[in-house]
Amino acid sequence: MGRVDFQRVLVLRTGSNFSMPPTGQSAADSMVAEYAGMLPALEAAYRVGSPVVDALVEGWAGFEAKAPGP
Protein backbone atom coordinates (compact mmCIF):
# COMPACT_ATOMS: atom_id res chain seq x y z
CA MET A 1 0.00 0.00 0.00
CA GLY A 2 3.02 2.29 0.22
CA ARG A 3 2.01 3.71 3.58
CA VAL A 4 5.13 2.80 5.54
CA ASP A 5 8.57 4.27 4.99
CA PHE A 6 10.85 1.46 6.20
CA GLN A 7 13.66 3.99 6.62
CA ARG A 8 11.60 5.40 9.49
CA VAL A 9 10.89 2.24 11.47
CA LEU A 10 12.32 1.66 14.93
CA VAL A 11 12.17 -1.90 16.25
CA LEU A 12 12.67 -2.45 19.97
CA ARG A 13 12.99 -6.06 21.05
CA THR A 14 12.33 -6.12 24.76
CA GLY A 15 10.92 -9.63 25.16
CA SER A 16 12.10 -12.86 23.68
CA ASN A 17 11.41 -16.44 22.76
CA PHE A 18 7.63 -16.55 22.74
CA SER A 19 7.91 -19.76 20.68
CA MET A 20 9.38 -21.79 23.58
CA PRO A 21 6.89 -22.26 26.41
CA PRO A 22 8.11 -22.87 29.95
CA THR A 23 8.48 -26.50 31.00
CA GLY A 24 5.08 -28.04 31.63
CA GLN A 25 3.15 -25.40 29.68
CA SER A 26 1.76 -25.84 26.16
CA ALA A 27 2.63 -23.35 23.42
CA ALA A 28 -1.02 -22.25 23.29
CA ASP A 29 -1.12 -21.63 27.07
CA SER A 30 2.16 -19.75 26.87
CA MET A 31 0.78 -17.40 24.21
CA VAL A 32 -2.08 -16.22 26.44
CA ALA A 33 -0.38 -16.37 29.85
CA GLU A 34 0.71 -13.18 31.55
CA TYR A 35 4.34 -12.52 30.67
CA ALA A 36 6.32 -12.43 33.92
CA GLY A 37 8.89 -10.06 32.44
CA MET A 38 6.37 -7.66 30.94
CA LEU A 39 6.99 -4.71 33.26
CA PRO A 40 10.79 -4.75 32.78
CA ALA A 41 10.24 -5.12 29.03
CA LEU A 42 7.86 -2.16 28.95
CA GLU A 43 10.29 -0.09 31.03
CA ALA A 44 13.14 -0.94 28.65
CA ALA A 45 11.04 -0.02 25.61
CA TYR A 46 10.11 3.30 27.21
CA ARG A 47 13.66 4.15 28.27
CA VAL A 48 15.07 3.41 24.82
CA GLY A 49 12.18 4.59 22.69
CA SER A 50 11.12 7.80 24.41
CA PRO A 51 14.40 9.71 23.85
CA VAL A 52 14.18 8.82 20.16
CA VAL A 53 10.57 9.97 19.91
CA ASP A 54 11.37 13.15 21.88
CA ALA A 55 14.27 13.97 19.53
CA LEU A 56 12.14 13.33 16.45
CA VAL A 57 9.34 15.55 17.72
CA GLU A 58 11.74 18.33 18.73
CA GLY A 59 13.66 18.20 15.46
CA TRP A 60 10.77 17.39 13.14
CA ALA A 61 11.46 20.40 10.92
CA GLY A 62 14.71 18.72 9.91
CA PHE A 63 13.47 15.12 9.96
CA GLU A 64 10.24 15.64 8.03
CA ALA A 65 12.00 15.50 4.66
CA LYS A 66 14.94 13.26 5.60
CA ALA A 67 15.01 10.42 8.11
CA PRO A 68 17.77 10.55 10.72
CA GLY A 69 20.85 8.42 10.18
CA PRO A 70 22.17 5.72 12.47
mmCIF file of the N, C-alpha and C atoms, coordinates in Angstrom:
data_MODEL
# 
_entry.id   MODEL 
# 
loop_
_atom_site.group_PDB 
_atom_site.id 
_atom_site.type_symbol 
_atom_site.label_atom_id 
_atom_site.label_alt_id 
_atom_site.label_comp_id 
_atom_site.label_asym_id 
_atom_site.label_entity_id 
_atom_site.label_seq_id 
_atom_site.pdbx_PDB_ins_code 
_atom_site.Cartn_x 
_atom_site.Cartn_y 
_atom_site.Cartn_z 
_atom_site.occupancy 
_atom_site.B_iso_or_equiv 
_atom_site.pdbx_formal_charge 
_atom_site.auth_seq_id 
_atom_site.auth_comp_id 
_atom_site.auth_asym_id 
_atom_site.auth_atom_id 
_atom_site.pdbx_PDB_model_num 
ATOM 1   N N  . MET A 1 1  ? 0.814  -1.193  0.000  1.00 0.00 ? 1  MET A N  1 
ATOM 2   C CA . MET A 1 1  ? 0.000  0.000   0.000  1.00 0.00 ? 1  MET A CA 1 
ATOM 3   C C  . MET A 1 1  ? 0.858  1.258   0.000  1.00 0.00 ? 1  MET A C  1 
ATOM 4   N N  . GLY A 1 2  ? 2.140  1.127   0.254  1.00 0.00 ? 2  GLY A N  1 
ATOM 5   C CA . GLY A 1 2  ? 3.021  2.285   0.219  1.00 0.00 ? 2  GLY A CA 1 
ATOM 6   C C  . GLY A 1 2  ? 2.821  3.258   1.362  1.00 0.00 ? 2  GLY A C  1 
ATOM 7   N N  . ARG A 1 3  ? 2.302  2.792   2.481  1.00 0.00 ? 3  ARG A N  1 
ATOM 8   C CA . ARG A 1 3  ? 2.008  3.711   3.585  1.00 0.00 ? 3  ARG A CA 1 
ATOM 9   C C  . ARG A 1 3  ? 3.086  3.729   4.661  1.00 0.00 ? 3  ARG A C  1 
ATOM 10  N N  . VAL A 1 4  ? 4.076  2.857   4.540  1.00 0.00 ? 4  VAL A N  1 
ATOM 11  C CA . VAL A 1 4  ? 5.135  2.805   5.544  1.00 0.00 ? 4  VAL A CA 1 
ATOM 12  C C  . VAL A 1 4  ? 6.463  3.087   4.871  1.00 0.00 ? 4  VAL A C  1 
ATOM 13  N N  . ASP A 1 5  ? 7.219  3.994   5.451  1.00 0.00 ? 5  ASP A N  1 
ATOM 14  C CA . ASP A 1 5  ? 8.574  4.268   4.993  1.00 0.00 ? 5  ASP A CA 1 
ATOM 15  C C  . ASP A 1 5  ? 9.500  3.455   5.898  1.00 0.00 ? 5  ASP A C  1 
ATOM 16  N N  . PHE A 1 6  ? 10.042 2.359   5.376  1.00 0.00 ? 6  PHE A N  1 
ATOM 17  C CA . PHE A 1 6  ? 10.849 1.465   6.195  1.00 0.00 ? 6  PHE A CA 1 
ATOM 18  C C  . PHE A 1 6  ? 12.175 2.081   6.619  1.00 0.00 ? 6  PHE A C  1 
ATOM 19  N N  . GLN A 1 7  ? 12.506 3.256   6.133  1.00 0.00 ? 7  GLN A N  1 
ATOM 20  C CA . GLN A 1 7  ? 13.664 3.991   6.619  1.00 0.00 ? 7  GLN A CA 1 
ATOM 21  C C  . GLN A 1 7  ? 13.332 4.726   7.912  1.00 0.00 ? 7  GLN A C  1 
ATOM 22  N N  . ARG A 1 8  ? 12.052 4.701   8.291  1.00 0.00 ? 8  ARG A N  1 
ATOM 23  C CA . ARG A 1 8  ? 11.596 5.404   9.494  1.00 0.00 ? 8  ARG A CA 1 
ATOM 24  C C  . ARG A 1 8  ? 10.973 4.456   10.520 1.00 0.00 ? 8  ARG A C  1 
ATOM 25  N N  . VAL A 1 9  ? 11.424 3.228   10.539 1.00 0.00 ? 9  VAL A N  1 
ATOM 26  C CA . VAL A 1 9  ? 10.888 2.237   11.467 1.00 0.00 ? 9  VAL A CA 1 
ATOM 27  C C  . VAL A 1 9  ? 11.917 1.971   12.558 1.00 0.00 ? 9  VAL A C  1 
ATOM 28  N N  . LEU A 1 10 ? 11.469 1.982   13.791 1.00 0.00 ? 10 LEU A N  1 
ATOM 29  C CA . LEU A 1 10 ? 12.324 1.660   14.932 1.00 0.00 ? 10 LEU A CA 1 
ATOM 30  C C  . LEU A 1 10 ? 11.770 0.397   15.570 1.00 0.00 ? 10 LEU A C  1 
ATOM 31  N N  . VAL A 1 11 ? 12.584 -0.637  15.650 1.00 0.00 ? 11 VAL A N  1 
ATOM 32  C CA . VAL A 1 11 ? 12.170 -1.902  16.246 1.00 0.00 ? 11 VAL A CA 1 
ATOM 33  C C  . VAL A 1 11 ? 12.887 -2.056  17.577 1.00 0.00 ? 11 VAL A C  1 
ATOM 34  N N  . LEU A 1 12 ? 12.115 -2.229  18.632 1.00 0.00 ? 12 LEU A N  1 
ATOM 35  C CA . LEU A 1 12 ? 12.671 -2.451  19.965 1.00 0.00 ? 12 LEU A CA 1 
ATOM 36  C C  . LEU A 1 12 ? 12.294 -3.856  20.398 1.00 0.00 ? 12 LEU A C  1 
ATOM 37  N N  . ARG A 1 13 ? 13.272 -4.701  20.581 1.00 0.00 ? 13 ARG A N  1 
ATOM 38  C CA . ARG A 1 13 ? 12.985 -6.061  21.051 1.00 0.00 ? 13 ARG A CA 1 
ATOM 39  C C  . ARG A 1 13 ? 13.246 -6.096  22.551 1.00 0.00 ? 13 ARG A C  1 
ATOM 40  N N  . THR A 1 14 ? 12.187 -6.148  23.309 1.00 0.00 ? 14 THR A N  1 
ATOM 41  C CA . THR A 1 14 ? 12.331 -6.117  24.762 1.00 0.00 ? 14 THR A CA 1 
ATOM 42  C C  . THR A 1 14 ? 11.841 -7.395  25.419 1.00 0.00 ? 14 THR A C  1 
ATOM 43  N N  . GLY A 1 15 ? 11.323 -8.318  24.662 1.00 0.00 ? 15 GLY A N  1 
ATOM 44  C CA . GLY A 1 15 ? 10.915 -9.629  25.161 1.00 0.00 ? 15 GLY A CA 1 
ATOM 45  C C  . GLY A 1 15 ? 11.463 -10.656 24.195 1.00 0.00 ? 15 GLY A C  1 
ATOM 46  N N  . SER A 1 16 ? 11.522 -11.899 24.607 1.00 0.00 ? 16 SER A N  1 
ATOM 47  C CA . SER A 1 16 ? 12.096 -12.862 23.684 1.00 0.00 ? 16 SER A CA 1 
ATOM 48  C C  . SER A 1 16 ? 11.496 -14.241 23.846 1.00 0.00 ? 16 SER A C  1 
ATOM 49  N N  . ASN A 1 17 ? 11.672 -15.015 22.801 1.00 0.00 ? 17 ASN A N  1 
ATOM 50  C CA . ASN A 1 17 ? 11.409 -16.443 22.762 1.00 0.00 ? 17 ASN A CA 1 
ATOM 51  C C  . ASN A 1 17 ? 9.979  -16.841 23.112 1.00 0.00 ? 17 ASN A C  1 
ATOM 52  N N  . PHE A 1 18 ? 9.027  -16.190 22.498 1.00 0.00 ? 18 PHE A N  1 
ATOM 53  C CA . PHE A 1 18 ? 7.634  -16.553 22.743 1.00 0.00 ? 18 PHE A CA 1 
ATOM 54  C C  . PHE A 1 18 ? 7.299  -17.907 22.136 1.00 0.00 ? 18 PHE A C  1 
ATOM 55  N N  . SER A 1 19 ? 8.186  -18.473 21.313 1.00 0.00 ? 19 SER A N  1 
ATOM 56  C CA . SER A 1 19 ? 7.911  -19.765 20.681 1.00 0.00 ? 19 SER A CA 1 
ATOM 57  C C  . SER A 1 19 ? 8.291  -20.950 21.571 1.00 0.00 ? 19 SER A C  1 
ATOM 58  N N  . MET A 1 20 ? 8.980  -20.716 22.673 1.00 0.00 ? 20 MET A N  1 
ATOM 59  C CA . MET A 1 20 ? 9.380  -21.786 23.585 1.00 0.00 ? 20 MET A CA 1 
ATOM 60  C C  . MET A 1 20 ? 8.654  -21.616 24.911 1.00 0.00 ? 20 MET A C  1 
ATOM 61  N N  . PRO A 1 21 ? 7.609  -22.394 25.135 1.00 0.00 ? 21 PRO A N  1 
ATOM 62  C CA . PRO A 1 21 ? 6.887  -22.256 26.409 1.00 0.00 ? 21 PRO A CA 1 
ATOM 63  C C  . PRO A 1 21 ? 7.719  -22.786 27.570 1.00 0.00 ? 21 PRO A C  1 
ATOM 64  N N  . PRO A 1 22 ? 7.431  -22.323 28.773 1.00 0.00 ? 22 PRO A N  1 
ATOM 65  C CA . PRO A 1 22 ? 8.107  -22.869 29.947 1.00 0.00 ? 22 PRO A CA 1 
ATOM 66  C C  . PRO A 1 22 ? 7.801  -24.361 30.092 1.00 0.00 ? 22 PRO A C  1 
ATOM 67  N N  . THR A 1 23 ? 8.678  -25.070 30.755 1.00 0.00 ? 23 THR A N  1 
ATOM 68  C CA . THR A 1 23 ? 8.478  -26.497 30.997 1.00 0.00 ? 23 THR A CA 1 
ATOM 69  C C  . THR A 1 23 ? 7.117  -26.745 31.641 1.00 0.00 ? 23 THR A C  1 
ATOM 70  N N  . GLY A 1 24 ? 6.384  -27.680 31.086 1.00 0.00 ? 24 GLY A N  1 
ATOM 71  C CA . GLY A 1 24 ? 5.083  -28.036 31.628 1.00 0.00 ? 24 GLY A CA 1 
ATOM 72  C C  . GLY A 1 24 ? 3.930  -27.201 31.105 1.00 0.00 ? 24 GLY A C  1 
ATOM 73  N N  . GLN A 1 25 ? 4.204  -26.263 30.214 1.00 0.00 ? 25 GLN A N  1 
ATOM 74  C CA . GLN A 1 25 ? 3.145  -25.401 29.676 1.00 0.00 ? 25 GLN A CA 1 
ATOM 75  C C  . GLN A 1 25 ? 3.099  -25.582 28.165 1.00 0.00 ? 25 GLN A C  1 
ATOM 76  N N  . SER A 1 26 ? 1.890  -25.686 27.606 1.00 0.00 ? 26 SER A N  1 
ATOM 77  C CA . SER A 1 26 ? 1.760  -25.836 26.160 1.00 0.00 ? 26 SER A CA 1 
ATOM 78  C C  . SER A 1 26 ? 2.057  -24.498 25.476 1.00 0.00 ? 26 SER A C  1 
ATOM 79  N N  . ALA A 1 27 ? 2.373  -24.574 24.182 1.00 0.00 ? 27 ALA A N  1 
ATOM 80  C CA . ALA A 1 27 ? 2.633  -23.352 23.420 1.00 0.00 ? 27 ALA A CA 1 
ATOM 81  C C  . ALA A 1 27 ? 1.410  -22.444 23.417 1.00 0.00 ? 27 ALA A C  1 
ATOM 82  N N  . ALA A 1 28 ? 0.214  -23.038 23.298 1.00 0.00 ? 28 ALA A N  1 
ATOM 83  C CA . ALA A 1 28 ? -1.025 -22.248 23.293 1.00 0.00 ? 28 ALA A CA 1 
ATOM 84  C C  . ALA A 1 28 ? -1.223 -21.540 24.631 1.00 0.00 ? 28 ALA A C  1 
ATOM 85  N N  . ASP A 1 29 ? -0.982 -22.256 25.746 1.00 0.00 ? 29 ASP A N  1 
ATOM 86  C CA . ASP A 1 29 ? -1.122 -21.635 27.066 1.00 0.00 ? 29 ASP A CA 1 
ATOM 87  C C  . ASP A 1 29 ? -0.099 -20.519 27.256 1.00 0.00 ? 29 ASP A C  1 
ATOM 88  N N  . SER A 1 30 ? 1.097  -20.743 26.737 1.00 0.00 ? 30 SER A N  1 
ATOM 89  C CA . SER A 1 30 ? 2.163  -19.751 26.868 1.00 0.00 ? 30 SER A CA 1 
ATOM 90  C C  . SER A 1 30 ? 1.815  -18.454 26.143 1.00 0.00 ? 30 SER A C  1 
ATOM 91  N N  . MET A 1 31 ? 1.124  -18.580 25.004 1.00 0.00 ? 31 MET A N  1 
ATOM 92  C CA . MET A 1 31 ? 0.777  -17.396 24.208 1.00 0.00 ? 31 MET A CA 1 
ATOM 93  C C  . MET A 1 31 ? -0.218 -16.481 24.911 1.00 0.00 ? 31 MET A C  1 
ATOM 94  N N  . VAL A 1 32 ? -1.058 -17.043 25.793 1.00 0.00 ? 32 VAL A N  1 
ATOM 95  C CA . VAL A 1 32 ? -2.079 -16.221 26.439 1.00 0.00 ? 32 VAL A CA 1 
ATOM 96  C C  . VAL A 1 32 ? -1.790 -15.955 27.914 1.00 0.00 ? 32 VAL A C  1 
ATOM 97  N N  . ALA A 1 33 ? -0.730 -16.572 28.445 1.00 0.00 ? 33 ALA A N  1 
ATOM 98  C CA . ALA A 1 33 ? -0.384 -16.369 29.852 1.00 0.00 ? 33 ALA A CA 1 
ATOM 99  C C  . ALA A 1 33 ? 0.233  -14.992 30.047 1.00 0.00 ? 33 ALA A C  1 
ATOM 100 N N  . GLU A 1 34 ? 0.079  -14.454 31.235 1.00 0.00 ? 34 GLU A N  1 
ATOM 101 C CA . GLU A 1 34 ? 0.711  -13.176 31.553 1.00 0.00 ? 34 GLU A CA 1 
ATOM 102 C C  . GLU A 1 34 ? 2.223  -13.357 31.512 1.00 0.00 ? 34 GLU A C  1 
ATOM 103 N N  . TYR A 1 35 ? 2.892  -12.458 30.842 1.00 0.00 ? 35 TYR A N  1 
ATOM 104 C CA . TYR A 1 35 ? 4.336  -12.518 30.671 1.00 0.00 ? 35 TYR A CA 1 
ATOM 105 C C  . TYR A 1 35 ? 4.996  -11.971 31.930 1.00 0.00 ? 35 TYR A C  1 
ATOM 106 N N  . ALA A 1 36 ? 5.724  -12.819 32.638 1.00 0.00 ? 36 ALA A N  1 
ATOM 107 C CA . ALA A 1 36 ? 6.324  -12.430 33.918 1.00 0.00 ? 36 ALA A CA 1 
ATOM 108 C C  . ALA A 1 36 ? 7.294  -11.262 33.779 1.00 0.00 ? 36 ALA A C  1 
ATOM 109 N N  . GLY A 1 37 ? 7.925  -11.135 32.627 1.00 0.00 ? 37 GLY A N  1 
ATOM 110 C CA . GLY A 1 37 ? 8.890  -10.056 32.439 1.00 0.00 ? 37 GLY A CA 1 
ATOM 111 C C  . GLY A 1 37 ? 8.317  -8.850  31.739 1.00 0.00 ? 37 GLY A C  1 
ATOM 112 N N  . MET A 1 38 ? 6.993  -8.734  31.714 1.00 0.00 ? 38 MET A N  1 
ATOM 113 C CA . MET A 1 38 ? 6.373  -7.661  30.941 1.00 0.00 ? 38 MET A CA 1 
ATOM 114 C C  . MET A 1 38 ? 6.738  -6.267  31.454 1.00 0.00 ? 38 MET A C  1 
ATOM 115 N N  . LEU A 1 39 ? 6.692  -6.049  32.747 1.00 0.00 ? 39 LEU A N  1 
ATOM 116 C CA . LEU A 1 39 ? 6.986  -4.707  33.255 1.00 0.00 ? 39 LEU A CA 1 
ATOM 117 C C  . LEU A 1 39 ? 8.427  -4.287  32.962 1.00 0.00 ? 39 LEU A C  1 
ATOM 118 N N  . PRO A 1 40 ? 9.431  -5.140  33.178 1.00 0.00 ? 40 PRO A N  1 
ATOM 119 C CA . PRO A 1 40 ? 10.786 -4.748  32.782 1.00 0.00 ? 40 PRO A CA 1 
ATOM 120 C C  . PRO A 1 40 ? 10.904 -4.510  31.277 1.00 0.00 ? 40 PRO A C  1 
ATOM 121 N N  . ALA A 1 41 ? 10.199 -5.311  30.478 1.00 0.00 ? 41 ALA A N  1 
ATOM 122 C CA . ALA A 1 41 ? 10.244 -5.124  29.029 1.00 0.00 ? 41 ALA A CA 1 
ATOM 123 C C  . ALA A 1 41 ? 9.623  -3.787  28.632 1.00 0.00 ? 41 ALA A C  1 
ATOM 124 N N  . LEU A 1 42 ? 8.491  -3.448  29.239 1.00 0.00 ? 42 LEU A N  1 
ATOM 125 C CA . LEU A 1 42 ? 7.858  -2.161  28.946 1.00 0.00 ? 42 LEU A CA 1 
ATOM 126 C C  . LEU A 1 42 ? 8.740  -0.995  29.384 1.00 0.00 ? 42 LEU A C  1 
ATOM 127 N N  . GLU A 1 43 ? 9.376  -1.132  30.542 1.00 0.00 ? 43 GLU A N  1 
ATOM 128 C CA . GLU A 1 43 ? 10.285 -0.093  31.029 1.00 0.00 ? 43 GLU A CA 1 
ATOM 129 C C  . GLU A 1 43 ? 11.462 0.088   30.074 1.00 0.00 ? 43 GLU A C  1 
ATOM 130 N N  . ALA A 1 44 ? 12.025 -1.018  29.597 1.00 0.00 ? 44 ALA A N  1 
ATOM 131 C CA . ALA A 1 44 ? 13.142 -0.944  28.652 1.00 0.00 ? 44 ALA A CA 1 
ATOM 132 C C  . ALA A 1 44 ? 12.714 -0.264  27.354 1.00 0.00 ? 44 ALA A C  1 
ATOM 133 N N  . ALA A 1 45 ? 11.541 -0.635  26.845 1.00 0.00 ? 45 ALA A N  1 
ATOM 134 C CA . ALA A 1 45 ? 11.041 -0.020  25.614 1.00 0.00 ? 45 ALA A CA 1 
ATOM 135 C C  . ALA A 1 45 ? 10.854 1.485   25.798 1.00 0.00 ? 45 ALA A C  1 
ATOM 136 N N  . TYR A 1 46 ? 10.315 1.882   26.945 1.00 0.00 ? 46 TYR A N  1 
ATOM 137 C CA . TYR A 1 46 ? 10.107 3.296   27.213 1.00 0.00 ? 46 TYR A CA 1 
ATOM 138 C C  . TYR A 1 46 ? 11.438 4.042   27.317 1.00 0.00 ? 46 TYR A C  1 
ATOM 139 N N  . ARG A 1 47 ? 12.375 3.473   28.068 1.00 0.00 ? 47 ARG A N  1 
ATOM 140 C CA . ARG A 1 47 ? 13.664 4.148   28.272 1.00 0.00 ? 47 ARG A CA 1 
ATOM 141 C C  . ARG A 1 47 ? 14.449 4.311   26.983 1.00 0.00 ? 47 ARG A C  1 
ATOM 142 N N  . VAL A 1 48 ? 14.348 3.334   26.098 1.00 0.00 ? 48 VAL A N  1 
ATOM 143 C CA . VAL A 1 48 ? 15.075 3.410   24.824 1.00 0.00 ? 48 VAL A CA 1 
ATOM 144 C C  . VAL A 1 48 ? 14.293 4.207   23.792 1.00 0.00 ? 48 VAL A C  1 
ATOM 145 N N  . GLY A 1 49 ? 12.993 3.969   23.725 1.00 0.00 ? 49 GLY A N  1 
ATOM 146 C CA . GLY A 1 49 ? 12.180 4.594   22.685 1.00 0.00 ? 49 GLY A CA 1 
ATOM 147 C C  . GLY A 1 49 ? 11.827 6.042   22.916 1.00 0.00 ? 49 GLY A C  1 
ATOM 148 N N  . SER A 1 50 ? 11.581 6.428   24.163 1.00 0.00 ? 50 SER A N  1 
ATOM 149 C CA . SER A 1 50 ? 11.117 7.796   24.406 1.00 0.00 ? 50 SER A CA 1 
ATOM 150 C C  . SER A 1 50 ? 12.148 8.865   24.048 1.00 0.00 ? 50 SER A C  1 
ATOM 151 N N  . PRO A 1 51 ? 13.450 8.681   24.303 1.00 0.00 ? 51 PRO A N  1 
ATOM 152 C CA . PRO A 1 51 ? 14.400 9.714   23.853 1.00 0.00 ? 51 PRO A CA 1 
ATOM 153 C C  . PRO A 1 51 ? 14.423 9.865   22.330 1.00 0.00 ? 51 PRO A C  1 
ATOM 154 N N  . VAL A 1 52 ? 14.222 8.754   21.623 1.00 0.00 ? 52 VAL A N  1 
ATOM 155 C CA . VAL A 1 52 ? 14.183 8.816   20.158 1.00 0.00 ? 52 VAL A CA 1 
ATOM 156 C C  . VAL A 1 52 ? 12.956 9.600   19.709 1.00 0.00 ? 52 VAL A C  1 
ATOM 157 N N  . VAL A 1 53 ? 11.807 9.266   20.273 1.00 0.00 ? 53 VAL A N  1 
ATOM 158 C CA . VAL A 1 53 ? 10.573 9.971   19.913 1.00 0.00 ? 53 VAL A CA 1 
ATOM 159 C C  . VAL A 1 53 ? 10.684 11.448  20.281 1.00 0.00 ? 53 VAL A C  1 
ATOM 160 N N  . ASP A 1 54 ? 11.204 11.748  21.461 1.00 0.00 ? 54 ASP A N  1 
ATOM 161 C CA . ASP A 1 54 ? 11.366 13.150  21.879 1.00 0.00 ? 54 ASP A CA 1 
ATOM 162 C C  . ASP A 1 54 ? 12.252 13.915  20.899 1.00 0.00 ? 54 ASP A C  1 
ATOM 163 N N  . ALA A 1 55 ? 13.362 13.301  20.478 1.00 0.00 ? 55 ALA A N  1 
ATOM 164 C CA . ALA A 1 55 ? 14.274 13.969  19.530 1.00 0.00 ? 55 ALA A CA 1 
ATOM 165 C C  . ALA A 1 55 ? 13.612 14.173  18.171 1.00 0.00 ? 55 ALA A C  1 
ATOM 166 N N  . LEU A 1 56 ? 12.832 13.196  17.739 1.00 0.00 ? 56 LEU A N  1 
ATOM 167 C CA . LEU A 1 56 ? 12.140 13.335  16.454 1.00 0.00 ? 56 LEU A CA 1 
ATOM 168 C C  . LEU A 1 56 ? 11.106 14.452  16.503 1.00 0.00 ? 56 LEU A C  1 
ATOM 169 N N  . VAL A 1 57 ? 10.353 14.506  17.586 1.00 0.00 ? 57 VAL A N  1 
ATOM 170 C CA . VAL A 1 57 ? 9.338  15.553  17.719 1.00 0.00 ? 57 VAL A CA 1 
ATOM 171 C C  . VAL A 1 57 ? 10.006 16.921  17.778 1.00 0.00 ? 57 VAL A C  1 
ATOM 172 N N  . GLU A 1 58 ? 11.049 17.039  18.590 1.00 0.00 ? 58 GLU A N  1 
ATOM 173 C CA . GLU A 1 58 ? 11.736 18.335  18.732 1.00 0.00 ? 58 GLU A CA 1 
ATOM 174 C C  . GLU A 1 58 ? 12.396 18.775  17.431 1.00 0.00 ? 58 GLU A C  1 
ATOM 175 N N  . GLY A 1 59 ? 12.950 17.837  16.682 1.00 0.00 ? 59 GLY A N  1 
ATOM 176 C CA . GLY A 1 59 ? 13.657 18.197  15.459 1.00 0.00 ? 59 GLY A CA 1 
ATOM 177 C C  . GLY A 1 59 ? 12.905 17.894  14.189 1.00 0.00 ? 59 GLY A C  1 
ATOM 178 N N  . TRP A 1 60 ? 11.564 17.808  14.289 1.00 0.00 ? 60 TRP A N  1 
ATOM 179 C CA . TRP A 1 60 ? 10.771 17.390  13.141 1.00 0.00 ? 60 TRP A CA 1 
ATOM 180 C C  . TRP A 1 60 ? 10.993 18.254  11.907 1.00 0.00 ? 60 TRP A C  1 
ATOM 181 N N  . ALA A 1 61 ? 11.240 19.525  12.077 1.00 0.00 ? 61 ALA A N  1 
ATOM 182 C CA . ALA A 1 61 ? 11.460 20.401  10.917 1.00 0.00 ? 61 ALA A CA 1 
ATOM 183 C C  . ALA A 1 61 ? 12.597 19.867  10.051 1.00 0.00 ? 61 ALA A C  1 
ATOM 184 N N  . GLY A 1 62 ? 13.605 19.279  10.682 1.00 0.00 ? 62 GLY A N  1 
ATOM 185 C CA . GLY A 1 62 ? 14.711 18.715  9.913  1.00 0.00 ? 62 GLY A CA 1 
ATOM 186 C C  . GLY A 1 62 ? 14.480 17.277  9.494  1.00 0.00 ? 62 GLY A C  1 
ATOM 187 N N  . PHE A 1 63 ? 13.681 16.532  10.247 1.00 0.00 ? 63 PHE A N  1 
ATOM 188 C CA . PHE A 1 63 ? 13.470 15.117  9.960  1.00 0.00 ? 63 PHE A CA 1 
ATOM 189 C C  . PHE A 1 63 ? 12.280 14.854  9.046  1.00 0.00 ? 63 PHE A C  1 
ATOM 190 N N  . GLU A 1 64 ? 11.438 15.859  8.848  1.00 0.00 ? 64 GLU A N  1 
ATOM 191 C CA . GLU A 1 64 ? 10.245 15.643  8.026  1.00 0.00 ? 64 GLU A CA 1 
ATOM 192 C C  . GLU A 1 64 ? 10.616 15.197  6.616  1.00 0.00 ? 64 GLU A C  1 
ATOM 193 N N  . ALA A 1 65 ? 11.608 15.814  6.028  1.00 0.00 ? 65 ALA A N  1 
ATOM 194 C CA . ALA A 1 65 ? 11.996 15.495  4.662  1.00 0.00 ? 65 ALA A CA 1 
ATOM 195 C C  . ALA A 1 65 ? 13.051 14.398  4.579  1.00 0.00 ? 65 ALA A C  1 
ATOM 196 N N  . LYS A 1 66 ? 13.854 14.236  5.631  1.00 0.00 ? 66 LYS A N  1 
ATOM 197 C CA . LYS A 1 66 ? 14.939 13.255  5.597  1.00 0.00 ? 66 LYS A CA 1 
ATOM 198 C C  . LYS A 1 66 ? 15.020 12.541  6.948  1.00 0.00 ? 66 LYS A C  1 
ATOM 199 N N  . ALA A 1 67 ? 14.939 11.208  6.893  1.00 0.00 ? 67 ALA A N  1 
ATOM 200 C CA . ALA A 1 67 ? 15.014 10.419  8.109  1.00 0.00 ? 67 ALA A CA 1 
ATOM 201 C C  . ALA A 1 67 ? 16.396 10.557  8.739  1.00 0.00 ? 67 ALA A C  1 
ATOM 202 N N  . PRO A 1 68 ? 16.469 10.485  10.068 1.00 0.00 ? 68 PRO A N  1 
ATOM 203 C CA . PRO A 1 68 ? 17.768 10.553  10.720 1.00 0.00 ? 68 PRO A CA 1 
ATOM 204 C C  . PRO A 1 68 ? 18.627 9.353   10.364 1.00 0.00 ? 68 PRO A C  1 
ATOM 205 N N  . GLY A 1 69 ? 19.927 9.523   10.442 1.00 0.00 ? 69 GLY A N  1 
ATOM 206 C CA . GLY A 1 69 ? 20.855 8.421   10.182 1.00 0.00 ? 69 GLY A CA 1 
ATOM 207 C C  . GLY A 1 69 ? 21.048 7.582   11.426 1.00 0.00 ? 69 GLY A C  1 
ATOM 208 N N  . PRO A 1 70 ? 21.898 6.579   11.306 1.00 0.00 ? 70 PRO A N  1 
ATOM 209 C CA . PRO A 1 70 ? 22.165 5.716   12.474 1.00 0.00 ? 70 PRO A CA 1 
ATOM 210 C C  . PRO A 1 70 ? 22.750 6.473   13.648 1.00 0.00 ? 70 PRO A C  1 
# 
